[in-house]
Amino acid sequence: MKQYKQIYYLVGFLVLIIVVGYYIADSSWNVVMDTLTATEIPSPSPSPSPAPIPITETPQASPTSEWAEYEFPASIDPSQKYLFYLHGRIIEDQGIPAISSDFGEYEYAAILKKLREHGFVVISEQRPKNTDSVEYASRVIEQITTLLNADVPAKNITVVGASKGAGIAIYISHFLANEEVNFVIMGICHPDIVKDLKQQQISLYGNVLSIYDFADDEYAGSCEDLFSFSEVNGGLSRRAEIVLSIGTGHGILYKPLDEWILPVVKWANNSSY
């Protein structure tokens, strides 16, 4: 009996050892898992994104950059000769480029370049549509006055107008009333226009040259009647008129033809005809 009891105790002791061992092993595993779970495992670093390729924008030419060189100068050199060019109405109506079905393209840029090649400081700008001629004349008169106040001799200032630009030049001549400034009026003196100017008591001052083509009977004509009126009522110093025989009428104003460019240069340099 005693022997059986000892065996019983021995079996119980072994069972106890197995249970305790299992508990210890299980606890150790849980500790290990808890430790792994609590430890932040760094995620693999993502591949670096490629650096963006810099995009260089192609500079766009300013739509006015071609004309900026013809703006009224920021600084005035009294030794220079200044020439204002006033374009025809078609550029007001159409902008640039302006193209007539009768006369082709108005070569505005080429005209300005040709005038500048003769040594003048050329001043010109595109006028807005439906520009009031008298108001615009006042604007140019202010600029001419600025030149005169900067000691530019009046004889070194010339205003060249074509068609409507010539009409504006007539107003400038009248309201400026300077007998030494030079003017060239081209393609303007249609008899109806001259009649209207005389009714307004608009007379010319300064040195005035008229140029038109013999075939331009729709828009232009001789300025002799206006000259005679101005000699009595204005301050006309020198005057002359050139009738061209090109035959394209008003179309002569659309191109930088030597037939009118060279007389303009000569007049602006104070030479008479």
C-alpha positions in Angstrom: 0.0 0.0 0.0 2.8 2.3 0.9 4.5 1.5 -2.4 1.4 2.6 -4.4 1.2 5.8 -2.5 4.8 6.7 -3.5 4.0 6.0 -7.1 0.9 8.2 -6.9 3.0 11.1 -5.5 5.7 10.6 -8.2 3.1 10.8 -11.0 1.5 13.9 -9.5 4.9 15.5 -9.2 5.7 14.8 -12.9 2.3 16.2 -13.9 3.0 19.4 -11.9 6.4 19.8 -13.6 4.8 19.4 -17.1 2.1 22.0 -16.3 4.6 24.5 -14.8 6.9 24.0 -17.9 4.0 24.6 -20.3 3.0 27.8 -18.5 6.5 29.1 -18.5 7.0 28.3 -22.2 3.6 29.9 -23.1 4.4 33.0 -21.1 7.8 33.4 -22.7 6.2 33.2 -26.2 3.6 35.8 -25.3 6.4 38.1 -24.0 8.3 37.6 -27.2 5.2 38.3 -29.4 4.3 41.4 -27.3 7.8 42.7 -27.7 7.7 42.3 -31.5 4.3 43.8 -31.7 5.3 46.8 -29.6 8.5 47.4 -31.7 7.9 49.7 -34.7 9.3 48.0 -37.7 10.4 50.7 -40.2 8.7 50.5 -43.6 11.1 50.3 -46.5 11.9 53.8 -47.8 10.1 54.5 -51.0 12.2 55.1 -54.0 13.0 58.8 -54.4 10.8 60.5 -57.0 12.8 61.8 -59.9 13.5 65.6 -59.7 11.1 67.6 -61.8 12.5 68.7 -65.1 12.6 72.5 -65.2 10.5 74.0 -68.0 11.9 77.1 -69.5 9.2 79.2 -71.1 10.2 80.8 -74.4 9.9 84.6 -74.0 7.1 85.9 -76.1 7.7 89.1 -78.0 5.7 92.0 -76.7 3.1 93.0 -79.3 4.2 96.6 -78.8 8.0 96.0 -78.8 8.3 96.8 -82.5 6.8 100.2 -81.9 8.4 101.1 -78.5 11.4 102.7 -80.3 9.1 105.2 -81.8 7.6 106.4 -78.5 8.2 110.0 -77.4 11.7 109.9 -76.0 12.3 109.8 -72.3 15.4 112.0 -72.6 15.7 114.8 -75.2 18.8 115.7 -77.1 18.5 119.3 -78.3 21.0 118.6 -81.1 18.8 116.0 -82.8 16.1 116.5 -85.4 12.6 115.2 -84.5 10.0 114.0 -86.9 6.4 113.1 -86.0 4.7 110.7 -88.4 0.9 110.6 -88.3 -0.6 107.6 -90.2 -3.7 107.3 -92.2 -7.2 106.4 -90.9 -7.1 102.8 -92.1 -4.7 101.9 -89.2 -7.3 103.3 -86.8 -10.0 101.2 -88.4 -8.1 97.9 -88.8 -5.1 98.0 -86.5 -1.8 96.5 -87.7 -1.6 95.1 -90.3 -4.0 97.3 -92.2 -4.9 96.2 -95.7 -6.9 98.1 -98.3 -8.6 96.2 -101.1 -7.6 99.0 -103.4 -4.0 99.9 -102.3 -2.8 96.8 -100.4 -1.0 96.8 -97.1 -0.2 100.0 -95.3 3.5 99.5 -94.7 3.6 101.4 -91.4 6.7 99.8 -90.0 8.7 100.2 -93.2 7.7 103.8 -93.5 9.0 104.6 -90.0 12.2 102.7 -90.6 12.8 104.5 -93.8 12.4 107.9 -92.2 14.6 107.0 -89.3 17.4 105.9 -91.7 17.7 109.5 -92.7 18.8 110.4 -89.2 15.6 111.6 -87.6 14.3 110.8 -84.1 11.0 109.4 -85.4 8.0 109.6 -83.1 4.8 107.8 -84.0 2.1 105.6 -82.5 -1.0 103.7 -83.6 -4.1 105.9 -82.8 -7.2 104.4 -81.3 -10.3 103.9 -83.6 -12.3 107.0 -84.2 -9.7 109.3 -82.7 -10.9 112.9 -82.5 -8.5 114.9 -84.7 -8.5 118.1 -82.7 -8.0 116.2 -79.4 -5.1 114.3 -80.9 -3.6 117.4 -82.3 -3.5 118.8 -78.7 -1.6 115.7 -77.6 1.1 116.3 -80.3 1.2 120.0 -79.5 2.1 119.1 -75.9 4.9 116.9 -77.1 6.2 119.6 -79.4 6.1 122.1 -76.6 8.1 119.7 -74.5 10.8 119.6 -77.2 10.8 123.4 -77.5 11.1 123.8 -73.8 14.1 121.4 -73.9 15.8 123.8 -76.3 15.2 121.9 -79.5 15.1 124.5 -82.2 11.6 124.8 -83.9 13.2 124.4 -87.3 14.4 120.9 -86.2 10.9 119.7 -85.6 8.8 118.3 -88.4 5.3 116.9 -88.5 4.4 114.6 -91.4 0.8 113.5 -91.8 -0.8 111.1 -94.3 -4.5 111.4 -95.2 -6.3 111.7 -91.8 -2.9 112.2 -90.3 -2.5 115.2 -92.6 -5.8 116.6 -91.3 -4.4 116.3 -87.8 -1.2 118.0 -88.9 -3.2 120.9 -90.2 -4.8 121.3 -86.8 -1.4 121.1 -85.1 -0.1 123.8 -87.4 -3.1 126.1 -86.7 -3.3 125.7 -82.9 0.5 125.6 -82.3 0.9 128.8 -84.3 4.7 128.4 -84.6 6.1 129.9 -87.7 9.3 127.9 -87.7 8.1 124.3 -87.2 8.0 122.2 -90.4 4.9 120.4 -91.7 4.3 117.9 -94.6 0.7 117.2 -95.4 0.0 114.4 -97.9 -3.1 113.3 -99.7 -5.5 115.7 -97.9 -6.6 118.9 -99.7 -9.7 117.7 -101.5 -11.8 120.8 -102.4 -14.5 119.8 -100.0 -12.0 119.5 -97.1 -10.4 122.8 -97.9 -13.8 124.5 -98.0 -14.6 123.1 -94.6 -11.3 124.2 -93.1 -11.8 127.7 -94.4 -15.3 127.8 -92.9 -13.7 126.8 -89.5 -11.2 129.6 -90.0 -8.3 127.0 -89.9 -5.2 128.6 -91.3 -1.6 127.2 -91.5 1.5 128.3 -89.7 5.1 127.4 -90.2 6.7 125.8 -93.2 4.2 123.6 -95.0 4.8 121.2 -97.9 1.9 119.5 -99.7 2.4 116.2 -101.5 -0.3 114.3 -103.4 -0.5 112.0 -106.5 -2.2 113.4 -109.6 -4.5 110.4 -109.7 -5.8 111.0 -106.1 -9.0 112.9 -107.0 -11.2 111.0 -104.6 -9.4 112.0 -101.4 -6.9 114.7 -102.2 -6.1 117.7 -104.4 -4.1 120.9 -104.4 -3.6 122.9 -101.2 -3.0 126.2 -103.1 -6.4 127.6 -102.0 -5.6 126.8 -98.3 -2.1 128.3 -98.7 -3.6 131.5 -100.1 -6.1 131.7 -97.2 -3.3 131.1 -94.7 -1.1 133.8 -96.1 -3.8 136.3 -95.3 -5.1 134.8 -92.0 -2.2 132.7 -90.6 1.5 132.7 -90.2 2.7 130.8 -93.2 6.5 131.2 -93.6 7.4 128.8 -96.4 5.1 126.7 -98.6 5.4 124.4 -101.5 3.5 121.7 -103.3 4.6 118.6 -105.1 2.3 116.7 -107.5 3.5 113.1 -108.1 2.9 111.3 -111.3 3.0 107.7 -109.9 -0.6 107.0 -110.8 -1.6 105.0 -107.7 -3.6 107.9 -106.2 -4.0 107.5 -102.4 -1.9 104.4 -102.6 1.3 106.4 -102.5 0.8 106.8 -98.8 0.8 103.1 -98.2 4.5 102.5 -99.1 7.8 104.2 -98.3 8.3 105.5 -101.8 11.4 107.6 -102.4 9.1 109.9 -104.5 7.7 111.3 -101.3 10.2 110.2 -98.7 13.1 112.2 -100.2 11.1 115.4 -100.4 10.0 115.0 -96.8 13.7 114.6 -95.8 14.7 117.7 -97.8 11.9 119.8 -96.3 12.7 118.6 -92.7 16.3 119.7 -93.3 15.0 123.2 -94.1 15.6 123.1 -97.8 13.1 124.8 -100.1 11.5 123.8 -103.4 
